Amino acid sequence: MSSKEIMHEDGRKIVYIGEEHIRPHPQNPRKDLGDLKELAESIRKNGILQNLTVIPVEGEPGEYMTVIGHRRIAAGRLAGITEYPCQIIEGLSEREQLSMMLEENMQRGDLTIWEQANGFQLMLDLGETEDSIAKKTGFSKSTVRRRLNIAKLDQKVLKEKEEKRGFQMSLTDLYELEKVEDIETRNEILNKATDSRNLAYLARNAVEQRKKEQIKALCIEKLEKAGVKPAPEEMAYQLYSGKWEIVKSFPYDKTPEEFSGLEEEKSEFFYLERYNCLNVVRRAKKVKKELTPAELEQKRKERNKRQLKAIWKGMAVTRRRFIEDIVSGKVPPLKDVTDLEAELFDLLLWYSPLISENPLRDFFLGKDFYKADEAEVREAEEKVKGLSLLHKLLGLVSIQVAQSELMDYRFAYLEENGKKALKFYDILKKYGFSFTSEEEQGVADGSSELYEKKSPASFAAVSVA
């Protein structure tokens, strides 16, 4: 160790220590020192301008551990520096050492989210409070609380996502995850997310699902009060078989109205959840006529058709809500949308529609025009007037996707329309969108078993044409 010493005016004694006698602290909360090239170049030109803070290694005279200055010594080694100005502090407990490193590191703006969240949690574990952490690090109390919420997540998965190339972990999107009350659900979303935007989308969906569950519970309470019973188990598989008739549907996007008039009916009513709705159903009147095999086959096809249409209708509602989130700013805008606007316009031309503002008005109404009151219509019209070109294109294309049939008269998948729909979904995925189920994915890409398979003869006919 060099004997060179400097006494500062403030009483601090700075000692120059050879780099071979300084080791990193094993509990340094900063695991990734980042890119050191720029700092190394600065040190090569100007030397070490700020001293390190070190502590003696117990039982090893002349050996020291860094408490403050891990990046400086690492960059200095790259620059070929062999001696470092150090302030030696003795008598620090393990807790005091860790606390000093945390306070120093938590004020840095280039820490990863994982490091910062774990750093705040370590400070809390050492006996600090949210108030004292905020005071020592300079962060607001709400920021500290939010970082501590991030620390509650599965840290292994969080670190994996942060290190995943292209994931682009965002604090703003992680804060969306905070709105999900259940920590297990948060971890499921974190594990499932394909990128940061998708993380925020899945989190918003989970919050929305929670609201739906509350509306669903209220629906069931009202229906059971009116004498409606839970559907028998087999009904879930037979709803579109012709054995059951849907009397009324309660969508989950609004509080249910009272259901009355059942006492005048002789039928027995049941409730069954399907595709974001609670349906009131009853047994269909029996048909005495014995059906031929061909008629039975046709009934099967019709049943699948009704189910496909119901799923597709539900998917249109999901798309509309997502686009409304884009328009309102809940979904952060993309940086450069020039190519996206061109892509959407080309897709719109592919559909070759007659364009007017009325479909957009009805799109944002979320209901048929004739079912809306004047105030709702005016609000929707004002919203359309204030839309950007990008948002108008998103709405118009979504309308075309919803109105486009995905099956032909034989109930087989229409590949041309499917390609258009999938292209639009690819655009929405840039904003973080994802299908909520494999069932929806299958309806969109044609892999659903509900579609009829095209026979070789039909393919031949198409190719000849």
VMD Tcl script that draws the C-alpha trace (Angstrom):
set ca {
  {0.00 0.00 0.00}
  {1.27 3.47 -0.83}
  {2.06 5.77 2.09}
  {0.97 8.85 0.20}
  {-1.63 10.74 2.25}
  {-3.54 14.00 1.73}
  {-5.42 15.87 4.47}
  {-8.52 17.78 3.23}
  {-9.63 21.07 4.73}
  {-12.75 19.36 6.10}
  {-10.57 16.98 8.11}
  {-10.88 13.97 5.85}
  {-7.68 11.98 5.36}
  {-7.27 10.62 1.81}
  {-4.88 7.69 1.39}
  {-3.63 6.36 -1.98}
  {-4.02 2.59 -2.07}
  {-2.79 0.18 -4.75}
  {-5.58 -1.40 -6.79}
  {-4.37 -4.92 -5.89}
  {-5.33 -4.20 -2.27}
  {-8.92 -3.12 -3.03}
  {-11.74 -5.59 -3.64}
  {-15.45 -5.03 -4.38}
  {-17.91 -5.35 -1.53}
  {-19.75 -8.70 -1.89}
  {-23.10 -7.12 -0.87}
  {-22.95 -4.22 -3.30}
  {-26.60 -3.79 -4.42}
  {-25.50 -2.71 -7.86}
  {-24.87 -5.96 -9.71}
  {-24.44 -4.53 -13.20}
  {-21.86 -1.73 -13.42}
  {-23.01 -0.84 -16.94}
  {-20.87 0.38 -19.84}
  {-17.58 1.67 -18.39}
  {-15.90 2.82 -21.62}
  {-16.83 6.51 -21.36}
  {-15.88 6.73 -17.68}
  {-12.61 4.90 -18.35}
  {-11.72 7.39 -21.10}
  {-12.45 10.32 -18.76}
  {-10.26 8.77 -16.04}
  {-7.48 8.14 -18.58}
  {-7.47 11.87 -19.43}
  {-8.21 13.44 -16.03}
  {-7.42 10.78 -13.42}
  {-9.65 9.84 -10.47}
  {-11.31 13.12 -9.46}
  {-13.38 11.76 -6.55}
  {-12.05 9.50 -3.83}
  {-13.35 6.01 -3.06}
  {-14.76 5.11 0.34}
  {-13.32 1.84 1.65}
  {-13.34 -0.24 4.84}
  {-10.59 -2.50 6.20}
  {-11.01 -6.24 5.58}
  {-11.29 -7.92 8.95}
  {-8.27 -10.14 9.73}
  {-6.33 -9.02 6.63}
  {-4.16 -5.97 7.43}
  {-3.62 -3.66 4.46}
  {-6.60 -5.07 2.51}
  {-9.77 -3.07 1.83}
  {-13.29 -3.39 0.45}
  {-15.03 -0.72 -1.61}
  {-18.18 0.76 -0.09}
  {-18.56 3.72 -2.47}
  {-16.84 3.87 -5.87}
  {-17.30 0.42 -7.47}
  {-17.72 1.90 -10.98}
  {-14.77 4.25 -10.54}
  {-12.30 1.52 -9.65}
  {-13.63 -0.82 -12.35}
  {-13.29 1.93 -14.98}
  {-9.91 2.94 -13.53}
  {-8.61 -0.59 -14.06}
  {-9.69 -0.35 -17.72}
  {-7.78 2.94 -17.91}
  {-4.65 1.38 -16.36}
  {-4.81 3.24 -13.02}
  {-2.82 1.44 -10.32}
  {-3.45 3.67 -7.26}
  {-6.70 5.16 -6.01}
  {-7.47 8.00 -3.59}
  {-9.48 6.47 -0.74}
  {-11.15 7.58 2.44}
  {-10.87 4.76 4.99}
  {-13.77 4.37 7.40}
  {-13.43 1.96 10.29}
  {-15.89 0.43 12.71}
  {-18.90 0.20 10.37}
  {-21.31 -2.62 11.13}
  {-22.53 -4.83 8.27}
  {-25.87 -3.02 8.41}
  {-24.15 0.39 8.23}
  {-22.02 -0.73 5.28}
  {-25.04 -1.93 3.34}
  {-27.04 1.17 4.26}
  {-24.22 3.43 2.99}
  {-24.01 1.55 -0.34}
  {-27.79 1.60 -0.77}
  {-28.09 5.34 -0.11}
  {-25.32 6.04 -2.61}
  {-26.67 3.73 -5.31}
  {-30.37 4.48 -4.98}
  {-29.73 8.08 -6.03}
  {-28.27 6.97 -9.36}
  {-30.52 7.26 -12.41}
  {-28.95 4.36 -14.34}
  {-29.88 1.53 -11.99}
  {-32.04 -1.20 -13.45}
  {-35.61 -1.49 -12.19}
  {-34.75 -4.81 -10.56}
  {-31.75 -3.32 -8.73}
  {-33.67 -0.28 -7.56}
  {-36.67 -2.29 -6.31}
  {-34.44 -4.71 -4.42}
  {-32.36 -1.84 -3.04}
  {-35.39 -0.15 -1.52}
  {-36.57 -3.48 -0.11}
  {-33.14 -4.07 1.48}
  {-33.30 -0.63 3.09}
  {-36.75 -1.48 4.43}
  {-35.44 -4.79 5.75}
  {-32.65 -2.92 7.55}
  {-35.21 -1.00 9.56}
  {-35.78 2.05 7.38}
  {-39.31 3.34 6.75}
  {-40.85 4.67 3.54}
  {-40.37 8.19 4.94}
  {-36.70 7.69 5.86}
  {-35.92 6.00 2.52}
  {-37.50 8.93 0.69}
  {-35.48 11.40 2.77}
  {-32.16 9.59 2.29}
  {-32.51 8.87 -1.43}
  {-34.30 12.01 -2.58}
  {-37.20 10.06 -4.12}
  {-40.80 10.96 -3.33}
  {-42.66 8.74 -0.87}
  {-45.04 7.57 -3.61}
  {-42.07 6.55 -5.79}
  {-40.55 4.61 -2.89}
  {-43.87 2.86 -2.27}
  {-44.14 1.94 -5.95}
  {-40.61 0.53 -6.06}
  {-41.43 -1.54 -2.96}
  {-44.51 -2.87 -4.75}
  {-42.26 -3.94 -7.61}
  {-40.06 -5.72 -5.06}
  {-43.06 -7.89 -4.14}
  {-43.06 -9.42 -7.62}
  {-41.29 -12.66 -8.45}
  {-37.74 -11.26 -8.60}
  {-36.34 -14.12 -10.67}
  {-38.94 -13.54 -13.41}
  {-38.59 -9.75 -13.15}
  {-34.83 -9.99 -13.66}
  {-35.27 -12.40 -16.59}
  {-37.73 -10.02 -18.27}
  {-35.46 -7.04 -17.68}
  {-32.52 -8.87 -19.29}
  {-34.62 -10.17 -22.19}
  {-33.63 -8.47 -25.40}
  {-36.48 -6.41 -26.84}
  {-38.64 -6.52 -23.70}
  {-37.89 -2.83 -22.89}
  {-39.01 -2.88 -19.26}
  {-40.91 0.32 -18.40}
  {-41.70 1.65 -14.93}
  {-44.90 3.23 -16.30}
  {-46.11 -0.15 -17.51}
  {-45.09 -1.83 -14.27}
  {-47.20 0.73 -12.42}
  {-50.20 -0.55 -14.39}
  {-49.43 -3.90 -12.78}
  {-49.84 -2.32 -9.34}
  {-53.54 -1.81 -10.04}
  {-53.98 -5.61 -9.98}
  {-54.78 -6.36 -6.34}
  {-53.73 -10.01 -6.18}
  {-49.95 -10.53 -6.13}
  {-50.24 -14.03 -7.66}
  {-52.14 -12.56 -10.61}
  {-49.44 -9.89 -10.96}
  {-46.75 -12.56 -11.20}
  {-48.79 -14.55 -13.72}
  {-49.10 -11.44 -15.90}
  {-45.38 -10.65 -15.55}
  {-44.49 -14.20 -16.58}
  {-46.91 -14.23 -19.53}
  {-46.11 -10.78 -20.95}
  {-44.20 -10.69 -24.24}
  {-42.99 -7.10 -23.78}
  {-43.57 -4.07 -21.58}
  {-46.61 -2.81 -23.54}
  {-48.17 -6.24 -23.47}
  {-47.56 -6.30 -19.71}
  {-49.61 -3.09 -19.33}
  {-52.36 -4.47 -21.60}
  {-52.64 -7.71 -19.62}
  {-52.69 -5.71 -16.37}
  {-55.52 -3.48 -17.62}
  {-57.37 -6.60 -18.76}
  {-57.01 -8.12 -15.29}
  {-58.40 -4.97 -13.67}
  {-61.24 -4.96 -16.20}
  {-61.88 -8.62 -15.50}
  {-62.15 -7.82 -11.80}
  {-64.81 -5.21 -12.59}
  {-66.62 -7.74 -14.78}
  {-66.60 -10.24 -11.93}
  {-68.24 -7.64 -9.70}
  {-70.91 -6.88 -12.31}
  {-71.37 -10.60 -12.87}
  {-71.98 -11.14 -9.15}
  {-74.57 -8.35 -9.19}
  {-76.22 -9.87 -12.28}
  {-76.44 -13.28 -10.63}
  {-77.87 -11.76 -7.46}
  {-80.64 -10.03 -9.43}
  {-81.34 -13.08 -11.59}
  {-81.55 -15.48 -8.66}
  {-83.84 -13.03 -6.88}
  {-86.07 -13.28 -9.98}
  {-86.03 -17.09 -9.77}
  {-83.39 -17.81 -12.42}
  {-81.19 -20.83 -11.61}
  {-77.58 -21.70 -12.52}
  {-77.41 -23.64 -15.79}
  {-76.85 -27.40 -15.64}
  {-73.31 -28.46 -16.53}
  {-74.15 -29.91 -19.93}
  {-75.62 -26.59 -21.10}
  {-72.15 -25.11 -21.60}
  {-71.59 -27.61 -24.44}
  {-75.16 -27.52 -25.79}
  {-75.92 -23.79 -25.88}
  {-75.76 -23.60 -29.68}
  {-77.15 -27.09 -30.28}
  {-80.74 -25.96 -30.70}
  {-81.72 -27.49 -27.35}
  {-81.57 -24.10 -25.62}
  {-82.90 -20.66 -26.43}
  {-81.21 -17.41 -25.31}
  {-83.90 -15.11 -23.88}
  {-81.73 -12.18 -22.73}
  {-78.06 -11.30 -22.39}
  {-76.41 -9.12 -19.77}
  {-73.08 -7.66 -21.01}
  {-70.45 -7.01 -18.35}
  {-69.69 -3.45 -19.41}
  {-72.57 -1.94 -17.42}
  {-74.57 -2.59 -14.25}
  {-77.53 -4.91 -15.01}
  {-81.12 -3.74 -15.13}
  {-83.86 -5.50 -13.22}
  {-85.09 -8.65 -14.93}
  {-88.87 -8.90 -14.66}
  {-91.73 -10.71 -16.35}
  {-90.47 -14.21 -15.58}
  {-93.37 -14.90 -13.27}
  {-95.69 -14.75 -16.28}
  {-93.77 -17.48 -18.07}
  {-94.24 -21.19 -17.54}
  {-90.70 -21.98 -18.68}
  {-87.82 -22.64 -16.31}
  {-84.99 -20.12 -16.76}
  {-81.25 -20.60 -16.25}
  {-78.22 -18.31 -16.41}
  {-74.99 -19.19 -18.22}
  {-71.82 -17.17 -18.85}
  {-70.50 -17.08 -22.40}
  {-68.26 -14.54 -24.19}
  {-68.41 -11.57 -21.78}
  {-72.13 -11.95 -21.21}
  {-74.40 -13.60 -18.70}
  {-77.15 -15.23 -20.77}
  {-80.64 -16.09 -19.57}
  {-81.68 -19.28 -21.37}
  {-84.48 -21.80 -21.40}
  {-85.08 -25.10 -23.08}
  {-86.17 -24.78 -26.69}
  {-89.45 -26.36 -27.70}
  {-88.98 -29.95 -28.74}
  {-89.35 -30.79 -32.40}
  {-91.16 -34.08 -32.86}
  {-89.96 -34.54 -36.42}
  {-87.18 -37.11 -36.71}
  {-84.25 -35.55 -38.54}
  {-82.34 -37.21 -41.34}
  {-78.54 -37.62 -41.12}
  {-78.17 -34.73 -43.58}
  {-80.41 -32.51 -41.45}
  {-78.48 -33.45 -38.31}
  {-75.22 -32.57 -40.07}
  {-76.68 -29.23 -41.13}
  {-77.76 -28.55 -37.54}
  {-74.22 -29.27 -36.36}
  {-72.83 -26.80 -38.89}
  {-75.38 -24.16 -37.89}
  {-74.49 -24.67 -34.22}
  {-70.80 -24.13 -34.96}
  {-71.67 -21.09 -37.08}
  {-73.60 -19.48 -34.23}
  {-70.73 -20.15 -31.84}
  {-68.15 -18.70 -34.24}
  {-70.28 -15.59 -34.69}
  {-70.65 -15.19 -30.93}
  {-66.87 -15.42 -30.40}
  {-66.19 -13.00 -33.28}
  {-68.70 -10.53 -31.85}
  {-67.00 -10.69 -28.46}
  {-63.61 -10.11 -30.11}
  {-65.00 -6.97 -31.80}
  {-65.96 -5.59 -28.38}
  {-62.44 -6.29 -27.07}
  {-60.87 -4.53 -30.07}
  {-63.12 -1.50 -29.65}
  {-62.21 -1.12 -25.99}
  {-58.52 -1.45 -26.78}
  {-58.71 1.24 -29.47}
  {-60.61 3.48 -27.05}
  {-57.68 3.03 -24.63}
  {-55.28 4.08 -27.42}
  {-57.40 7.17 -28.21}
  {-57.75 8.15 -24.54}
  {-54.01 7.77 -23.90}
  {-54.27 4.82 -21.51}
  {-52.12 2.96 -24.02}
  {-48.93 5.02 -24.57}
  {-48.59 6.27 -28.18}
  {-45.99 4.84 -30.52}
  {-43.08 7.16 -31.33}
  {-43.24 7.10 -35.15}
  {-46.60 6.32 -36.72}
  {-45.96 7.42 -40.33}
  {-45.45 3.85 -41.57}
  {-48.31 2.66 -39.38}
  {-50.74 5.16 -40.93}
  {-49.71 4.01 -44.40}
  {-50.13 0.37 -43.35}
  {-53.62 1.05 -41.97}
  {-54.63 3.03 -45.06}
  {-53.49 0.22 -47.35}
  {-55.45 -2.24 -45.22}
  {-58.52 -0.02 -45.45}
  {-58.19 0.08 -49.25}
  {-57.92 -3.73 -49.20}
  {-61.41 -3.80 -47.69}
  {-62.61 -1.19 -50.26}
  {-65.33 0.29 -48.01}
  {-67.62 3.29 -48.46}
  {-66.13 5.63 -45.86}
  {-68.15 8.08 -43.76}
  {-68.09 9.36 -40.18}
  {-71.33 7.61 -39.16}
  {-69.72 4.17 -38.68}
  {-67.03 5.81 -36.52}
  {-69.72 7.53 -34.46}
  {-71.45 4.19 -33.88}
  {-68.09 2.54 -33.17}
  {-67.45 4.87 -30.23}
  {-71.07 4.68 -29.11}
  {-70.51 0.99 -28.55}
  {-74.14 0.32 -29.42}
  {-76.62 0.68 -32.27}
  {-77.42 4.31 -33.12}
  {-81.15 3.86 -32.52}
  {-80.48 2.56 -28.99}
  {-78.52 5.67 -27.93}
  {-79.93 8.89 -26.49}
  {-79.10 12.36 -27.88}
  {-76.40 13.10 -25.29}
  {-74.57 9.84 -26.09}
  {-74.76 10.55 -29.83}
  {-73.41 14.10 -29.41}
  {-70.57 12.82 -27.22}
  {-69.61 10.20 -29.82}
  {-69.78 12.74 -32.66}
  {-67.52 15.16 -30.75}
  {-65.06 12.36 -30.08}
  {-64.88 11.54 -33.81}
  {-64.26 15.21 -34.69}
  {-61.28 15.31 -32.34}
  {-59.63 12.13 -33.63}
  {-56.21 12.15 -35.26}
  {-55.77 10.52 -38.67}
  {-54.18 7.49 -36.99}
  {-57.06 7.03 -34.58}
  {-59.65 7.41 -37.36}
  {-57.86 4.74 -39.37}
  {-57.72 2.38 -36.37}
  {-61.47 2.79 -35.85}
  {-62.40 2.45 -39.51}
  {-60.31 -0.67 -40.06}
  {-61.66 -2.26 -36.87}
  {-65.19 -1.68 -38.19}
  {-64.30 -3.42 -41.46}
  {-62.76 -6.35 -39.58}
  {-65.93 -6.73 -37.49}
  {-68.21 -6.60 -40.53}
  {-66.13 -9.03 -42.56}
  {-67.27 -12.66 -42.46}
  {-64.59 -15.20 -41.59}
  {-66.52 -18.18 -43.01}
  {-68.11 -18.96 -46.34}
  {-71.49 -20.55 -47.11}
  {-69.98 -23.98 -46.38}
  {-68.90 -22.68 -42.90}
  {-65.23 -22.99 -43.90}
  {-62.60 -20.37 -43.00}
  {-62.23 -17.53 -45.50}
  {-58.47 -17.15 -45.80}
  {-58.58 -13.77 -47.57}
  {-60.65 -12.15 -44.82}
  {-58.60 -13.97 -42.21}
  {-55.38 -12.49 -43.59}
  {-56.87 -8.99 -43.33}
  {-58.00 -9.56 -39.75}
  {-54.62 -11.01 -38.71}
  {-52.80 -8.08 -40.33}
  {-54.88 -5.70 -38.21}
  {-54.17 -7.73 -35.08}
  {-50.45 -7.50 -35.90}
  {-50.82 -3.70 -35.88}
  {-52.62 -3.78 -32.51}
  {-49.85 -5.99 -31.11}
  {-47.44 -3.08 -31.63}
  {-49.46 -1.35 -28.90}
  {-49.25 -4.41 -26.63}
  {-52.48 -6.22 -27.62}
  {-52.74 -10.00 -27.32}
  {-55.53 -12.54 -27.67}
  {-57.20 -13.39 -24.38}
  {-57.58 -17.09 -25.23}
  {-56.53 -19.80 -27.69}
  {-60.19 -19.95 -28.71}
  {-60.04 -16.37 -30.03}
  {-56.69 -17.00 -31.72}
  {-58.19 -20.06 -33.46}
  {-61.20 -18.12 -34.74}
  {-58.94 -15.39 -36.15}
  {-56.34 -17.63 -37.82}
  {-58.70 -20.40 -38.95}
  {-57.35 -23.16 -36.70}
  {-60.57 -23.42 -34.68}
  {-62.27 -26.83 -34.89}
  {-65.58 -25.00 -35.25}
  {-64.75 -24.30 -38.91}
  {-65.63 -26.89 -41.51}
  {-62.64 -28.35 -43.34}
  {-62.44 -27.60 -47.05}
  {-62.61 -30.71 -49.19}
  {-59.98 -31.36 -51.89}
  {-62.73 -30.85 -54.48}
  {-63.43 -27.34 -53.23}
  {-59.73 -26.45 -53.39}
  {-59.58 -27.73 -56.97}
  {-62.60 -25.63 -57.90}
  {-61.00 -22.53 -56.45}
  {-57.67 -23.13 -58.26}
  {-59.43 -23.67 -61.62}
  {-61.44 -20.50 -61.13}
}
mol new
graphics top color blue
foreach p $ca { graphics top sphere $p radius 0.5 }
foreach p [lrange $ca 0 end-1] q [lrange $ca 1 end] { graphics top cylinder $p $q radius 0.2 }
display resetview
